């Protein structure tokens, strides 16, 4: 049996990767798991949680999947991409997929554009229709600075081991991502140790790449990559 774990991002929830998980469930007989990292989910409770707890939880879920499946793939979104990279170094993972993976964080140029859209919608009385504002307003209010520090520590701890990633890896990145800049994907592509790697940019996609208009193309790429033998 094949197992596949999808890991969401910082301050996120399974919602971020659920469209891809559903796509794979509909087209395979794989065991698909989408864990919720400690303090995350619909209600954020991040205060007092160290980054190692996020990694440990992902490890525990992966170990359970490895016990059930002969072959295991790991997909990571944003911060989850860094955790997925860590897992691929320390556990028998067959393939790795990194989506908007946060080796770098915040794309100032695109972020200013997004803020401009929010301000324009506010001026027109359409602020409650702006998806970016709705999604991140709650996160900003519910995210203590200590949690952000833990996130940065996680990134700093995993960056040095990227060269130890030796399995086939697919990296996907939105070109108009206001949270994780495109240079993050390029950094990952250049730093990971495997020679079997592919980098794809999606011109119209923002940070929530599994929910953007090019998502179907993304899902097809991921599915094809994971199905390929000997890659």
C-alpha positions as CSV (number, residue, x, y, z in Angstrom):
1,X,0.0,0.0,0.0
2,X,1.1,3.6,-0.7
3,X,0.7,6.3,2.0
4,X,0.8,10.0,1.5
5,X,0.9,12.7,4.3
6,X,0.1,16.3,3.6
7,X,1.3,18.9,6.1
8,X,-0.3,22.4,6.4
9,X,1.5,25.6,7.1
10,X,2.2,28.0,10.1
11,X,-1.1,29.3,11.7
12,X,-2.9,27.1,9.2
13,X,-5.0,23.9,9.1
14,X,-5.8,20.9,6.9
15,X,-8.0,23.3,4.8
16,X,-4.8,24.6,3.1
17,X,-4.0,21.3,1.5
18,X,-7.4,19.6,1.6
19,X,-8.2,20.2,-2.1
20,X,-5.0,18.3,-3.1
21,X,-5.7,15.6,-0.6
22,X,-9.2,15.1,-2.0
23,X,-7.8,15.1,-5.6
24,X,-5.4,12.2,-4.7
25,X,-8.1,10.3,-2.7
26,X,-10.4,10.4,-5.7
27,X,-7.8,9.1,-8.1
28,X,-5.9,6.6,-6.0
29,X,-6.3,3.9,-3.4
30,X,-3.6,5.5,-1.3
31,X,-3.8,6.1,2.4
32,X,-4.0,9.9,2.7
33,X,-3.4,11.6,6.1
34,X,-3.6,15.3,6.8
35,X,-2.6,15.9,10.4
36,X,-3.3,19.1,12.4
37,X,-0.2,20.4,14.0
38,X,-0.3,21.4,17.7
39,X,-1.9,24.7,18.4
40,X,-3.2,24.9,14.8
41,X,-6.6,24.3,13.2
42,X,-9.8,26.2,13.2
43,X,-9.0,27.7,16.6
44,X,-5.4,28.9,17.0
45,X,-3.9,28.2,20.4
46,X,-0.2,28.7,19.7
47,X,0.9,30.3,22.9
48,X,3.6,28.3,24.7
49,X,4.1,25.7,21.9
50,X,7.7,25.2,20.8
51,X,8.5,24.4,17.2
52,X,9.9,21.0,18.1
53,X,6.3,19.9,19.1
54,X,5.2,20.6,15.5
55,X,8.0,18.4,14.2
56,X,7.4,15.7,16.8
57,X,3.7,15.5,15.9
58,X,4.4,15.2,12.2
59,X,7.0,12.4,13.0
60,X,4.4,10.5,15.1
61,X,1.9,10.7,12.2
62,X,4.5,9.6,9.7
63,X,5.6,6.7,11.8
64,X,2.0,5.4,12.0
65,X,1.7,5.7,8.2
66,X,5.0,3.9,7.7
67,X,3.8,1.0,9.8
68,X,0.8,0.6,7.5
69,X,2.3,1.3,4.1
70,X,5.2,-0.1,2.1
71,X,5.8,3.2,0.3
72,X,5.3,6.7,1.7
73,X,5.2,10.2,0.2
74,X,5.2,13.5,2.0
75,X,3.7,16.8,0.8
76,X,4.4,20.0,2.7
77,X,2.8,23.4,2.3
78,X,4.6,26.6,3.5
79,X,6.1,25.8,6.9
80,X,4.9,22.2,6.3
81,X,7.3,22.1,3.4
82,X,10.2,22.6,5.8
83,X,8.9,19.9,8.2
84,X,8.4,17.6,5.2
85,X,12.0,18.1,4.2
86,X,13.1,17.2,7.7
87,X,11.1,14.0,7.6
88,X,12.5,13.0,4.3
89,X,16.0,13.2,5.7
90,X,15.2,11.1,8.9
91,X,12.6,8.6,7.7
92,X,12.2,6.2,4.7
93,X,10.2,8.6,2.5
94,X,10.1,7.8,-1.2
95,X,9.2,11.2,-2.7
96,X,8.9,14.7,-1.5
97,X,6.6,17.6,-2.7
98,X,7.1,21.1,-1.5
99,X,4.3,23.7,-2.1
100,X,5.0,27.4,-1.4
101,X,7.6,26.1,1.0
102,X,8.8,28.8,3.5
103,X,12.6,28.8,3.3
104,X,12.1,32.5,3.1
105,X,9.1,34.4,4.4
106,X,7.2,37.5,3.2
107,X,7.4,38.9,-0.3
108,X,7.3,42.6,0.2
109,X,6.6,43.6,-3.4
110,X,3.6,41.3,-3.7
111,X,2.5,42.0,-0.2
112,X,2.2,45.7,-0.9
113,X,0.1,44.9,-4.0
114,X,-2.2,42.7,-1.9
115,X,-2.5,45.4,0.7
116,X,-3.4,47.8,-2.1
117,X,-6.2,45.5,-3.1
118,X,-7.5,45.4,0.4
119,X,-7.4,49.2,0.7
120,X,-9.3,49.6,-2.6
121,X,-11.9,47.1,-1.5
122,X,-12.2,48.9,1.8
123,X,-12.7,52.2,0.0
124,X,-15.5,50.6,-2.1
125,X,-17.2,49.1,0.9
126,X,-16.3,45.6,-0.2
127,X,-13.8,44.7,2.5
128,X,-15.8,41.8,3.7
129,X,-15.6,40.3,0.2
130,X,-11.8,40.4,0.2
131,X,-10.6,36.8,0.8
132,X,-7.1,37.8,1.8
133,X,-8.3,40.2,4.4
134,X,-10.8,37.7,5.8
135,X,-8.3,34.9,6.1
136,X,-5.4,36.8,7.6
137,X,-7.3,39.1,9.9
138,X,-8.1,36.2,12.2
139,X,-4.6,34.8,12.0
140,X,-2.9,38.1,12.9
141,X,-5.1,38.6,15.9
142,X,-4.6,35.0,17.1
143,X,-0.9,34.6,16.6
144,X,1.4,35.6,19.5
145,X,4.9,37.0,18.7
146,X,6.3,34.0,20.5
147,X,4.8,31.6,18.0
148,X,6.3,33.6,15.1
149,X,9.7,33.3,16.8
150,X,9.2,29.5,17.0
151,X,8.4,29.5,13.3
152,X,11.6,31.3,12.5
153,X,13.6,28.9,14.7
154,X,12.1,26.0,12.9
155,X,13.1,27.4,9.5
156,X,16.6,28.1,10.8
157,X,17.0,24.6,12.2
158,X,16.0,22.8,9.0
159,X,17.7,24.9,6.4
160,X,21.2,23.4,7.2
161,X,20.0,19.8,6.5
162,X,18.4,20.5,3.1
163,X,21.5,19.2,1.4
164,X,20.7,15.8,3.0
165,X,17.5,15.5,1.0
166,X,18.3,12.8,-1.5
167,X,14.9,11.6,-2.7
168,X,13.0,12.7,-5.8
169,X,11.5,16.2,-5.1
170,X,8.9,18.4,-6.7
171,X,8.9,22.1,-5.8
172,X,5.9,24.2,-6.8
173,X,5.6,28.0,-6.2
174,X,3.1,30.7,-7.1
175,X,4.7,33.7,-8.8
176,X,2.4,36.2,-7.0
177,X,2.8,34.7,-3.5
178,X,2.8,37.6,-1.1
179,X,3.8,35.4,1.9
180,X,6.6,33.2,0.5
181,X,8.6,34.8,-2.2
182,X,9.6,33.0,-5.4
183,X,13.3,33.1,-4.3
184,X,12.3,30.6,-1.6
185,X,11.6,27.9,-4.2
186,X,14.8,28.7,-6.0
187,X,16.7,28.5,-2.8
188,X,15.2,25.1,-2.1
189,X,15.9,23.8,-5.6
190,X,19.5,24.9,-5.3
191,X,20.1,23.6,-1.8
192,X,18.5,20.2,-1.6
193,X,20.9,17.4,-2.3
194,X,19.0,15.3,-4.7
195,X,19.7,15.3,-8.4
196,X,16.2,14.2,-9.2
197,X,14.3,17.4,-8.7
198,X,11.8,19.6,-10.5
199,X,10.8,23.3,-10.0
200,X,7.5,24.6,-11.3
201,X,6.2,28.2,-11.1
202,X,2.5,29.1,-11.5
203,X,2.1,32.6,-12.8
204,X,-1.4,33.3,-11.4
205,X,-1.1,31.6,-8.0
206,X,-0.7,33.3,-4.6
207,X,0.3,31.7,-1.3
208,X,-2.7,29.3,-0.9
209,X,-1.6,27.5,-4.0
210,X,-4.0,24.6,-3.5
211,X,-6.9,27.1,-3.7
212,X,-5.8,29.2,-6.7
213,X,-7.2,29.1,-10.2
214,X,-4.3,27.0,-11.4
215,X,-4.8,24.4,-8.7
216,X,-6.0,21.7,-11.2
217,X,-2.8,22.0,-13.1
218,X,-0.8,21.8,-9.9
219,X,-2.7,18.7,-8.7
220,X,-2.1,17.0,-12.0
221,X,1.6,17.7,-11.8
222,X,1.8,16.4,-8.2
223,X,-0.2,13.2,-9.1
224,X,1.9,12.5,-12.2
225,X,5.2,13.1,-10.2
226,X,4.1,10.7,-7.4
227,X,2.9,8.0,-9.9
228,X,6.1,7.9,-11.9
229,X,8.3,4.9,-11.4
230,X,12.1,5.1,-11.1
231,X,12.1,8.9,-10.7
